[in-house]
C-alpha cells in the first residue's frame, strides 16, 4: 500500500476565504515517526560498525542506478515499500533527493554545473593519508573537483535495509503510530 495512505487526515480550509470556510479532509503530510534503532547488523569483519545481531537490519551498498523503489523490489518484492528503505535509514535520509547517491551520469552533470565543464579535473584540494593538507605537505596528492564530489557521493552508498521477515511488523507499527497522531 502507498506510503501516504497510512497518514492521518486533518480538516483544512484549502480555499482560505474567511467569509466562506469550507473544510476538506486532507492528508497530514507533516505527521512523522522515527525508527528507534540506529545500529547495523554486522555483515563483514569491519570492527568500526556497531554490532547488534538481533536488530533486524542488513547493510546494503547502493549501486549505480539503484533507487529506493528498486531496492525495495529487490529485498521485499514490492516497489511500493520504497518508503521502508528510506524509513530504515532515519536521519540520514531526511532529503532523499540529496541524501541518496547520484548516478554516475547525474554526478558528472552536477560537477560540471557546480565547477564548470572545463574544471572537472581541476584541483579541488590536496590529500595525504585521508586528510586535507597543503600542497607542499609530504605525500600530498591532488584531489580533483570530480574526485572530491565522487567521494562525497560514495559516502552515501552504505544504507541499512530492514530484513524482509520484519517488514510486515514495521508496516503495522508505522500504521499504528500514524493513527495516534
N, C-alpha and C positions, 0 to 999 in steps of 0.2 A: 504494500500500500504506500502511497506517496507521502513523503515527509510532512508536508503541511496539513494533511488530513488529520494528524494527531493533535494539532494545536487547538487551544480553546478558542471559542468565539466570543467576541465582545460586541456590544451595541454601540454604534458610532454614527454620528450625523456627517456623512460624507459630503453633503451639499454645503454645509456651513452657513445656512441662512437662518439668522436668529428669529425671523418672523415666521418661518415655516420649517420647524425642526421635524426631521423625518429620520428615524434611526434604523439602520440596517445591521444585520448580523454579519460581521466581517471576521476574518481570521486574525488573531492576535499574533502577528509575526514578531513581536517584542518578547514573547514568553521564551525563557531559556532554562535549561537544566544542564548540569555539568557532570561528567563521568568522574567517579571518585578515585580510581586507581591511576597512578602515574608511573608505574614501573612496567618493564618489559619482561616477558618470559625469556630466559637465556636461550639463544638459538645458535650460538657459536662459542668459541673459547675466549671472547673478549671480556676480561675481568673488569673493565670500566663500566659495563652495563649493570644495572640493578637486577638482581636475581630474585624472582618470586614465582616459582614454577606453577603455582596453583591459581594464578590470577586470570587466566583465560585469554591472554594476548600472545600473538606471534609477531615477530619482526618481519617486515617486508621492505625490500628496496625497490622504490618506484623506478620502472624502466621508461625509456624514452617513448612517449606516445601514450603511456598509461593515463587514465583519468579516473576519478572516483567511481564512476559508473562501471568502467571496465574492470577495475579492481574488485568491486562488489560482485560483479558477474563471475569473475574468476574464483573468488573464495566462497560465495554464497549461492551462486546460480541465479541471482536476481539483481539486475542492474538498478532497480528502484531502491535498493538498500544502500545506494551511494552515500546517503547521509550517515549510515552506521560507520563507514570508513572515516568520514570527517569527524564524527562524534567521538570515536575511539581515540582521536588524537588531540582532543580538547583544545587547550590554549594555543597549541602550535598550528592549528588550522582555523583561526578566527576569520581570516580573509582568504578563502580558497582561491580567489583569482591571483593572489600574490604569494600565498604560502605553499601552494602546490608547485612543484618544479616545472619550468617551461620545457617544451620540446626543444631539440637542438635547433630546429628551424626558427622557432619563436625567439630563442635565446640570441641567435645571430642577428635577427631583426632588431631585438631590444638593444643589443650592444651597439649596433650601427646607428640607431636613433639616439642613444644616450651620448656616445662619444664621437659620432660622425663615421661614415662608412670608410673613410681613409685612415681611421685611427683604431681599428680593431686590434691590430698588433703593436700599437704604440705602448710605451712603458707606462704602467699604472703605478707600480712601486717595486721595491726590491725586497727579496725574502731570503732568510737563512734559517734553517732548522725550524721552519714553520712560523717564524716571527718576521714582522715587517722591520726592515733595517735600512740604514743609509746605504747609498750606492757604493761607498768606499769600505764598507764593513767586510771582514774576512768571510769568504764563501757566499757573498751576496749574489743572488741570481735575479734576473729580470722576470717580473710577472706582468704580462700584457693586460690590457683592458679586458680582452676576451677571456683570458685565463682567470683573472680576478672574478669576473661575473660568473664564469662557469663553476668556480669553486663555491661561490655563494649559492648558486643554483643546486649543485650536487649535495650541499649540506641539508637540503630539504627532502632528499630522497628516502632516508630511512623513516618508516612510519610503523605504527602499531596497527595490527588487524585483529579484531576480536575473532577468536576461534569459532568456526561455524556452529559447533554444538551449543554455544552460548547466545547466538544471535536472537533466537526467539525470546529468551529471558530478557535481553537488553531491550528489545522492541516492546515487550509487555511492561517492563519497568518504565520506559520512556513514556508510554501511553498513560500509565497511572500517575506519573509525576506531572505530566501536562494537564491532566484532569484536575489536579489540585491547584492549578493557577487560577 
